[in-house]
Amino acid sequence: MKLSGIYVPHITPFNKDQSINYEALKTCINYWINSGLSGLVTLGSNGEFPYILREERTKLIKTVIDYVNGKTQIIVGTGAPSTIETIKLSKEAIDLGADALIIVPPYYFKVSSQDLIEHYKKILNKIDASIILYDVPKFTGYSVEVTVFEKLVNEYSQIIGIKDSSNNLLHISELIRRIGDKIAILGGTSRVILPTLVLGGKGAIVAVANFMPKQIVKLYKAFRNGNLEEARKIQLKVNQITDFMKAYNQIAIVKAITNIIGLPAGIPRNPIQPIKGEELEKVRKFIEKIELTR
């Protein structure tokens, strides 16, 4: 499997009773597929994977894979705090038909670089599948050192990419310099889509693709076609949006904006609360002001 282009780490719509709204998810999938995205990332951070019950995971993954029916790539998040659970979740996702896995580093307990290397080695030795590694300091509490990624990539051919959500251009550039000729380095935060592409990255997996996928795909294509001015304009608009989003919980604001543009994003799962009242109206006015539409 080859990684390139824009991928959506898609939301999981929930009903008011906190159950998963599968029909709403299918409606959203139709929109994302028709927007020119390279693929979907199921059970990523924006899919609220830590809040998904074990008994829900199988149905959710199967629903997405069956409904997409080969129309686009499906990457499934299978990272967990322990190595043993990550291996179990990874095997289940592959058995269900995932095209690739994205594996977040262990979270809750802080681990050393050597712990990380051993963690991933055990997984890679057990799982025969395309693997995307992931650096997301804001959720794990630490950033994975470039040397850790470099060591693993040089040893395991099934690693096809790294999603870098460090928001650190030096970190991203070092990954590209050291191993960008072997795997795809993907931007993981909206602010660095264009900078990552300019440095030699192959695309991005970004939350804003939930509600503005066509614009993000347009940015990517503009860059690939040599139209840097068009790509720059879109990136600046994305930066304006992400700057506004900073004031809110990431899950809540992504779902609020996705609902406002007319997709059934539902509400977050507790304990995260949906944006309501005056704050929701503020979001709505901002979306109208910048003329963000489907």
C-alpha positions in Angstrom: 0.0 0.0 0.0 1.3 3.4 -1.0 0.5 6.6 1.1 -0.1 9.9 -0.6 -2.6 12.7 -0.5 -5.1 13.7 2.1 -6.7 11.3 4.6 -9.5 12.1 7.1 -9.2 10.9 10.7 -12.9 10.7 10.7 -15.4 11.4 13.5 -17.6 8.8 15.1 -21.2 10.2 15.3 -23.0 9.6 18.6 -26.7 9.9 19.4 -28.0 11.7 22.4 -28.1 8.4 24.3 -24.4 8.0 23.5 -24.9 5.1 21.1 -23.1 5.1 17.7 -25.2 6.5 14.9 -24.2 4.2 12.0 -26.5 5.8 9.4 -25.1 9.2 10.2 -21.6 7.7 9.7 -22.5 6.3 6.3 -23.8 9.7 5.2 -20.5 11.3 6.2 -18.6 8.5 4.5 -20.4 9.3 1.2 -19.4 12.9 1.5 -15.7 12.1 2.3 -15.4 9.6 -0.5 -16.9 12.0 -3.0 -14.5 14.8 -1.9 -11.4 13.3 -3.4 -9.7 12.1 -0.3 -7.1 9.3 -0.5 -8.6 7.4 2.4 -10.3 7.2 5.8 -8.6 6.7 9.2 -11.1 4.9 11.4 -10.7 5.0 15.2 -8.1 7.7 15.2 -8.1 10.5 17.8 -11.0 12.3 16.2 -12.9 9.1 16.1 -12.7 9.1 19.9 -11.1 5.7 20.0 -10.4 5.7 23.8 -14.1 6.1 24.4 -15.2 3.2 22.0 -16.1 0.1 23.9 -14.3 -3.2 22.9 -17.6 -4.7 21.8 -18.3 -1.7 19.6 -14.9 -1.7 17.8 -15.6 -4.7 15.7 -19.0 -3.5 14.4 -17.6 0.0 13.8 -14.6 -1.2 11.8 -16.7 -3.7 9.8 -19.4 -1.1 9.1 -16.8 1.3 7.6 -15.0 -1.4 5.6 -18.2 -3.0 4.2 -19.8 0.3 3.4 -16.7 1.7 1.6 -16.4 -1.6 -0.3 -13.0 -0.9 -1.8 -13.7 2.7 -3.0 -10.9 4.1 -0.9 -8.2 3.1 1.5 -9.1 2.3 5.1 -6.6 2.8 7.8 -7.6 1.6 11.3 -6.2 2.9 14.6 -5.1 0.1 16.9 -2.8 1.7 19.4 -3.4 0.9 23.1 -1.4 1.6 26.4 -0.1 -2.0 26.4 1.8 -4.0 23.8 -0.3 -7.0 24.3 -3.6 -5.2 23.7 -2.2 -3.3 20.7 -1.2 -6.7 19.1 -4.7 -8.1 19.8 -6.5 -5.0 18.3 -4.2 -5.0 15.3 -4.9 -8.6 14.5 -8.6 -8.0 14.7 -8.5 -5.0 12.4 -6.5 -6.9 9.8 -8.9 -9.9 10.0 -11.7 -7.4 9.3 -10.1 -6.2 6.2 -8.2 -3.0 7.1 -5.7 -1.8 4.4 -3.3 -0.5 7.0 -3.0 0.2 10.7 -2.0 3.4 12.5 -0.5 2.8 15.9 -0.3 5.6 18.4 2.5 5.3 21.0 1.6 4.0 24.5 -0.1 6.6 26.5 -1.0 7.2 30.2 2.4 5.9 31.5 5.4 7.7 30.1 7.9 5.3 28.4 11.5 5.6 27.4 12.8 5.4 23.9 14.1 1.9 24.5 10.6 0.9 25.8 9.1 2.3 22.6 11.5 0.4 20.4 10.8 -2.8 22.1 7.0 -2.1 22.1 7.0 -1.6 18.3 9.3 -4.4 17.6 7.1 -6.9 19.4 4.1 -5.6 17.4 5.9 -5.6 14.1 7.1 -9.1 14.6 3.6 -10.3 15.3 1.6 -8.3 12.7 2.0 -8.9 8.9 0.4 -5.7 7.6 1.2 -2.2 6.4 1.9 0.0 9.5 1.8 3.7 10.0 3.7 5.0 13.1 2.4 8.1 14.9 3.8 10.9 17.0 1.2 12.9 18.9 2.7 14.6 21.9 -0.5 16.5 22.9 -2.3 13.2 23.6 0.6 11.0 24.8 2.5 13.6 26.8 5.8 13.0 24.9 7.3 13.2 21.4 8.9 10.2 19.8 12.5 10.8 19.0 13.5 10.8 15.3 16.1 8.2 16.1 13.5 5.8 17.3 11.5 6.1 14.1 14.7 5.8 12.0 15.8 2.6 13.8 12.4 0.9 13.3 12.0 2.0 9.6 15.5 0.7 8.8 14.6 -2.7 10.3 11.0 -3.3 9.3 9.8 -3.0 5.7 6.1 -3.1 6.6 6.3 0.4 8.0 4.9 2.5 5.2 4.6 5.9 6.9 4.6 8.2 9.9 2.0 10.6 10.9 3.7 13.5 12.6 1.4 15.6 14.8 4.2 17.2 16.8 3.5 20.5 15.0 7.3 20.8 15.0 8.8 21.6 11.6 12.3 20.6 12.7 11.0 17.2 13.8 9.2 16.8 10.5 12.1 17.9 8.4 14.5 15.5 10.2 12.1 12.6 9.6 12.0 13.5 5.9 15.8 14.0 5.7 16.6 10.7 7.4 13.9 8.3 6.2 11.7 10.3 3.7 13.1 8.3 0.8 11.9 5.0 2.4 8.5 5.8 3.7 5.8 8.5 3.5 5.9 11.3 6.1 2.5 12.8 6.6 1.6 16.0 8.3 -0.7 15.4 11.3 -1.7 18.9 12.2 -3.5 21.4 9.9 -1.1 24.2 10.3 1.8 22.3 8.7 0.1 20.7 5.6 1.8 22.9 3.1 5.2 23.2 4.9 5.3 19.4 5.2 4.7 19.0 1.5 7.3 21.6 0.6 9.9 19.7 2.8 9.1 16.5 0.9 6.2 15.0 2.8 3.7 12.9 0.9 0.4 14.3 2.3 -1.5 14.7 5.5 -4.0 13.2 8.0 -5.8 16.1 9.5 -8.9 16.8 11.5 -10.1 19.7 9.3 -10.6 17.2 6.5 -13.8 16.1 8.3 -15.5 19.4 7.4 -13.4 20.9 4.6 -12.1 17.9 2.7 -12.5 19.4 -0.8 -10.4 22.5 0.2 -7.6 20.4 1.7 -7.5 18.1 -1.3 -7.4 21.3 -3.5 -4.4 22.5 -1.4 -2.6 19.2 -2.0 -3.4 19.1 -5.7 -2.3 22.8 -6.1 1.0 22.0 -4.6 1.5 18.9 -6.7 0.7 20.9 -9.8 3.2 23.6 -9.0 0.6 26.3 -8.0 2.1 27.4 -4.8 0.1 30.6 -4.6 -3.2 28.7 -4.6 -1.8 26.3 -2.0 -0.6 29.1 0.1 -4.0 30.9 0.1 -5.7 27.7 1.2 -3.1 27.0 3.9 -3.6 30.5 5.3 -7.4 30.0 5.5 -6.8 26.7 7.3 -4.6 28.5 9.8 -7.3 31.0 10.4 -9.8 28.2 11.2 -7.4 26.3 13.4 -6.5 29.4 15.3 -10.2 29.9 16.0 -10.6 26.2 17.0 -7.9 26.5 19.7 -10.4 28.0 22.2 -12.4 24.7 22.3 -12.0 21.0 22.9 -10.8 19.5 19.7 -13.5 16.8 19.5 -16.3 19.1 20.3 -15.3 21.9 17.8 -14.7 19.5 14.9 -18.1 18.0 15.5 -19.7 21.4 15.9 -18.3 22.7 12.6 -19.1 19.5 10.8 -22.7 19.7 12.0 -22.9 23.4 10.9 -21.9 22.7 7.4 -24.7 20.1 7.1 -23.2 16.7 8.0 -24.7 14.6 10.8 -21.6 14.6 13.1 -23.7 14.0 16.2 -22.3 14.8 19.6 -19.1 13.8 21.5 -19.2 10.9 23.8 -19.1 11.8 27.5 -17.2 13.2 29.4 -16.7 15.7 26.5 -19.7 18.0 26.1 -21.0 19.4 22.9 -20.7 23.1 22.2 -24.0 24.8 23.0 -25.9 28.1 23.3 -23.9 31.3 22.8 -20.7 29.5 22.1 -22.3 27.5 19.3 -23.7 30.6 17.8 -20.2 32.2 17.9 -18.9 29.2 16.0 -21.8 29.5 13.5 -21.1 33.2 12.9 -17.4 32.5 12.4 -18.1 29.8 9.8 -20.5 32.2 8.0 -17.9 34.9 8.1 -15.2 32.9 6.4 -17.7 31.4 4.0 -17.0 27.8 4.8 -19.4 25.5 3.0 -19.5 21.9 1.9 
